[in-house]
Structure formats: structure tokens, C-alpha cells
Amino acid sequence: MSKTIIIDAGHGGTDPGAIGFGVNEKDWTLEISLYQYKRLKALGAQVAITRKSDVSLDPTQRIARIKNQYDVCVSNHWNAFNGSARGVETIHSIHAKPDFAKDIADSLVKTTGLPLRRVFTREIRKGTDYYFMHRLTGKTETVIIEYGFIDNVVDHQVYTRSDMFIQAAEAVVECICRKIGIQYVKPDGSKKTSPDSNVKESSKPAPDYIGKRVESIHDGQLRFYNKPSWADQDVFGYVTKGLGFPTILEKIKVGRGEQYKVKNSAGKIFYITASSTYVRLV
């Protein structure tokens, strides 16, 4: 008989978690957790999730949904420090073997290309786990995943790629299947249908840049904006060479130039130059 699993979407509601480049950790943890929950359910796992929306859960409420009710818990998180730290971490209880945590860490490193920071445990005192997700979840074996550093530009940009975000989520799903003893089957890869898929498509093809990734080819820091503008006060942030946004929505005229209206993996909209001198399509 297969083991039971609960997916924990870290933070939520009034607790945003870590913040990096305008993205709250709670939004990414919910997105990746919902994906994993739905995939595991489709694969036949006995799976639950701590939250399905942006609600607040204090430690007592979170533990009440986990403790001794499931064999395994995966708690999803992103790290933050000073903008320079980066890499994947997984944390297991001092009372558990490191095998599951190591399997997840190795799979994420292989999938994302991010460095492995560490697989570790932490104690308050000898024999007592530091993290309440280990200390208070009873017989449920909990692994905390830190997918990377949300405030590090390289780690952050990896997860703004929608394809990479899903691949990372899927890598953990595969590890969970091995852990709980169910057969893993890859996604069928079929194209998602849009809400307007029942409407006859226009005979005019969409521009070839729509839906593509745009990334910087500029050697320095390339500005992006929170609205169509070239003004300094409207700059939201910067991307470095090789980094960018996963989805172009449209190209618009801004002053004497053009900008791409783009979307990151959290669904936030920004604007970046469309000049081939500074960016390329992937």
C-alpha cells in the first residue's frame, strides 16, 4: 500500500514570506504546491494540501492539518538573505534519514541548473529539531524545500521562466512518487487550452514574438518598467545578460521606440525594450 502525502504551501495571507524583485514567496509556494497537489492526485496518490488559496495559517493551524495524519509532508519555500546567496537547500528532521531530502535536492539541481547549497538538519538543542515543521509534526516525515533565493537575481530569473517553474515542480513530484511508492508517469505534454478555445481563431496568424521568452543580450544591467515608459521613475528593476521574462504578450509603441509587454511566472506585467540591440527572443 502506498504512503500518504501532504503538500504544504509555505506562508500565505498576512505572511508574505521572503520578497524578491516584487514577488512574494507565498505566491510562488502556492503556485508550485497546487501544481504538485493536482499532479499527484492525477497519478493516484493519497494527497492533501495545507492551503489552496492565499489564506493565513499560523504554526498551530498549519501543524493541525499535518501532524500524524500523513506519512510524508513536503513544505515548499524560497530563501532570501542579502541578494548574493543562492542555491537549493533541503532540510530534514534530525530523526529522519537524509535520503528523501537528498533525492529532492539532487533532482532540483539537475533540473534547474542551480547550485546545491546544502542538505542539512538543525537543532535547538541536542536531540530537538529547530524547525517547528519537523519538531511538531509527530510521526509525519517532513522535508522543507528551499528552491532557491528569491532575492538573488539569477535564482529568481530561473523561476520566472514558466517552463522551468513547472519542470522544478515536476522534479519534486517524481521524487515524491518514489518516496510514497506509486508509479510516476510523465505529463503528456499536451498544449493547454485557453478560455477562448471554443472561439474560432482568426485567420490572421499571431506575430511570431507572442508567447516567446525575451532575454537581455546587454552586457550591463537592462532596465524594465512597471508601465509603458522610458522614465527613470517608472523603472521597476533590472535584468542582466541572459536573463529576462518567460512570456511576451504584445509589442507596443512607446515614444520613439518599442517595448514588449511581458509577464513573469507570478503573472505580474512589466515592460522592457524591444530593441534587438539589447534583447533577443528565445
N, C-alpha and C positions, 0 to 999 in steps of 0.2 A: 504494500500500500504506500502511495506517495505521501510525502510530508506536506504540511500546510505552511502557507507563506502570507505575511502581511507586508505591504509596501508602505513605508512612512514618508510622506511628503513633508520635509522639514519646514519649520517656521509657519507663517501664514497669518492672515488678518492683521492685527496690530503689530505683529512681529515680522518685519520685512527680512530679517536675516542680514547677511552681508550685502553690500551695494557696490556695484562697479559699472561705470560708464552708463549710468541712468537705468540700470537693470537691477531689480530686487531679487535676491536669492529665492525668496518664497515663490516667485512666479516660475522660475526655472525648475525648482523642485516639484512644483505641482504638475507642470507640463510633462516632465520626464516620468513622474510617478504614475500619472494617468495612462501614459503610453504603455508602461510596463504592466500595469494592472490589466488593461484591456487585452494585451498580447498574451499574458499568462492565462487569463480567463478563456481566451480562444483556444489555447493549447490544452485546455482541460485541467488546469491546476486549481486546487482549492485555495483561492487567493482572496485577500481583503485589502483595503487601503484605509489609512487613518483619516484622510480628508479628500473630498472630491471637488472642493471649491476653496475660495480664499477666506477661510474662517480661522479664528484664533483658537489655538489649543495650548493651554498651559501644561507644564510637565505632568501634573496629576491626571488631566483629561487624556493626554496622549498615552500615558502608561496604562490607563484603564482600558484602552482599546487594544492593547498588545499583550500585557502580562499573562503568561501561562495559557494563552488562548491559541497560540500558533507555535509551530516548531521553529520557524525561521522568520526573522524580520530583517529587511533591508531598509536603512534610513538614508535618504538622499539629501546631499548637501553640496554647497560650494564654499570654498575657503575665501578668506581675504586677509591681507596683512598690510603691506606697505607699497604694493604695486610692483615690487620686484620679485617677490617669492612666487614660485609656480610649481605645478606638477600635481599628480594624482596621489591621494592618500586613502588608505582604508584602515579602519580601526576595529579590532575585535576585543571581546572580553578577555580578561586575564585567565578566565576559567575555560576558555574555548581554544581549540586548536586554530592555528593561523591559516589553515588550508583554504577555506572558503574566501576569506579576506584577500589572500594572495592570488587566488584564481581570478577574482574580480579585478584587482589592481593590474595584473598582468594583461588581462583581456582589454581593459580600457587603454592601457599604454600602447598596446599593439594596434588598437582600432584608431585612436586619436592622434598618435604620434607625440603626445605629451610625455614629459619625463616622469619616471616613478620617483616620488618624493620619499615615501616610506609606507610600510605595512607595520602597524605597531599596536601596543596596548598602553594604557596609562593608569596609574594607581593614585588614590588619595593617600592611602597608607598601605602597608603590606597586606595583601590579600583582599583589598577593597577597590573595585573599579572606580575610576574617576568620573566617567560619563554616566548620567542617570539612565541613558538608554541601554547601558549594559548592567548597571548596578540594580535597577529596579524592575527589569522585565522578566524576572523569575527564570523559569526553565526555557523561555524563548531565546534562541541563539540570535543575537543581533549583531549585524555588521553595519557600521557607519561608513558611507562612501563620501569622500570629498573629491568631486570630479575634476577639480582644478581651482585656480584662484580667479574669482570673478573680477578682481581689481587689477589683474595683470593683463596687459593689452594682448599678448599672444594667446594665453589661455582663453581669455574672453572671446576673442575673434574665432577661435576654433568652434565654440558653441553657438556663435551667431550664424554659422552655416547650418541650415536646416537639415541637410543630408547627414552631416557629421553628428548633429544632436541626436538624430534617430539611430544612427549606427552605434553611438555610445550607449543609448538606452537598450538597443537590441543585444549588444555585447553582454550587458548585465542580465538580460532575460535568459540568454543561453547559459550563463553561469548558474543562475537560479534553477533552471531545469536540471542541470547536473546535480545540484545540491539536493533537490526535493524528490528526484527520481522519476521525472516524466520525460517523455521523448521531446526533443527540440526539433521544430520544423521551421525553416527559414520563411520569412514573409514571401508571399507570391510575387511581390513587386509590381502588382497591377496599379495603374495610374489612378489617383484619387479623382472622384467626380466632383465637380463644383456644384454649388447650389443651383446654378442656372444650366445644368447639363441637359435638362429636358427642353431647353430653348434651342431652336435651330441656329447653328453657328453662322456667322456672317461669311459670305463668300470671299471677303477680303481677308487675307492672312494677317495675323498679328505681326508687328515689327519683330525682327529677329533678336532684339535685345530683351524683349519682355520675358520675365521669368528667369533670366540668366543671372549669374553671380558677377559682381563688379569688384575688382580689386585694384589697389594702388600699384603703380609702377614708378612712383616718385621716390627719390632717394631720401627725402626728408619726411616730415610729418604733413599729411594731407588733411586739410580741414573738411569737416562735414557739418551740416547746418540743421537746425530744428524747424526751418521753414524755407521756402524758395528765396534765397538771398545770397549776396556776397559780402554782407556787412559783418564787421568784427563782432558786434554784439549778438549776432544770431548764430555764432559758431557754437556747436554743442560738444564737439570733441575732435579727435584726430585719429587717423589710421596711418600705419607705417607700410613700407613696401611689402607686397604680398598679402596684405590683409584688406578686408573690405566688407561687403554686405552680400548675403546669400540670394536676395531676390530683388530684381528691378521691376518696378510697377509701371513706370512710364518715363518718357523724356519730355522735359518742358523747357520753354524759353525763359531765361532769367537775365534781364538786362541785355547785354550784347552777347552773352554766352548761353550755354545749355547745361542743365543739371538732370541727373537721374533721380527720380523719386524712388527710394528704396525702402525695404522692410527688413528688420533684423529678426532673429528667431523668436523673440518675445512679442513680435507683432508691432513693434514701435516703428514709426515712419521718420525717415531723415532724408536729406538732400545732399548730393555730392556731385562734383563736376563731372560732366560727360565728355570732357576733352580727352582725346586719345593720347595727348601728350602726358597726361597724368594717370589715366586709368586704362584698364583693359577688361574685356568681357571674357568670362570663363565658362 
